[in-house]
Amino acid sequence: MIRHIVLFRFISDDPALRAEQLAEVGRRSRALVGVIPGLLALDVHANCLDDPRNSDFALVGDFEDLASVEAYVPHPAHRELIAYLSTVRIEGSRTAIDYEL
């Protein structure tokens, strides 16, 4: 199994707007499970430590194998999630890691 973690920073500084956007990212992310083959789980988590060096939220996904991660990247449903994320995250703020469990 592969864990895929992607970190982002919000464009907005407004806590209420950020909470709404995080909820929407979570809803859209969880909706991909069962749609994209090999995607076992996908959820988001907000940063809880007030440290300006930290990212604002993490997208955490579990995949059957590396081939599933590679197939996820160009999948149209994933591309729709990316399109939404591009409206709420700072461009260039993305960083990621993939590792075996």
N, C-alpha and C positions, 0 to 999 in steps of 0.2 A: 504494500500500500504506500502511496505517496501523499504527503501533506504539502499543500500549496498555500503559502501565506503571502499576501500582498498588503503593503502599508500605504496609506494615503493621508493627505492633509486637506481639510476643507477650505474652500474659498471664503466662505462666510465666517464671521466672528460671532454672529448672533446665536446664542445657545438654543433658543427655541427652533430656529430654522435648521440648525445642525441636527437637533434631535429628530425633526421631521425627515430630513434627508437621510439620516442613518436608518430610520425605520423603513424608509422606501428602499434603500439599498438592501437591507435585510430581507424585505418581502420579495424583491426581484431576484435576489441570490438564491433563497430557499426554493423559489419556483423553478429553478433550473434542474433540481434533483428529480430524476425520472424522465427528464427531457434530453439531457446530454448523456450519452452512453459512457459508463465507467465513472461518472460523478456520484459518489456515495453520500456526501454531505457538503453543504456550503452555507456559511453563516458569516455575520459581521460582529465585531466587538469594538466598543468604544474604548479609547484610552482613558484610564481613570486617574492617572498621575498628572498633576499640573506642572509639566516640565516642557518648556518651549523647544527642547531638542527632540521630543517625542512626536511620532505621527499621531493623527487624530483618531484613526480607526484602522482596523485590520479586517481583511477578507480572508477567511480560513476555509480551505476546501480539502476534502479527502477523496482520493481517486484510487481506483483499482490498481493502476500501474502507470508507468511513465507514458506509455502509448495513449492512455486515456487523457492525461494532461495535455499531451501534444494535440490530440483531436479536439479538446475543449477550446483551445485558443482560437481557431478560425470558425468555430461553430456559430451559426447565425444567432442563436439565442444568447450566447455569450457576447457576441458583438453588440446586441441590443443593450445588455448590461453595461458594457463599456461606453456606449453612447450616452447613457444616463450618467454614469460616473464622470464623464468629461464635463458635465454641466455643474457638478458640485465639488470637484476636487481641483486643487492647484495643479496646473500643467507642470509636468516634470517632477511631481512630488512622489511618484510611484517608485517603490522598491519592493523586491520580492525574493523569496527563497523557496525552494522545493527540496524535500528530503524524504528519505525512506523511513517508514515506521517499522 
